[in-house]
Amino acid sequence: MKSELEVYKEGMEALEQGTLPGARGRDPSKEEEGLEDMEPKLREAILKMRKLDRILTKKVKREKEVKRDRLILERR
């Protein structure tokens, strides 16, 4: 079993790489196969939510880069 620190580190690494934490090893094509059986509105909502999650992850990653760069510049 992983300690909380290991889980946290893996999550941070995933965010830095631009992926969702815990998304390693997932196949996006398999995730969409299960959506074919759902109601169209529900399926569209889930796909939109995933798209927004990707956008949010990118923005969080960018904010962390800016913060890191700012801290580096302040140290000089």
ABEGO torsion letter per residue (X at the ends): XBBAAAAAAAAAAAAAAGBBBGABGBBAAAAAAAAAABBAAAAAAAAAAAAAAAAAAAAAAAAAAAAAAAAAAAAX
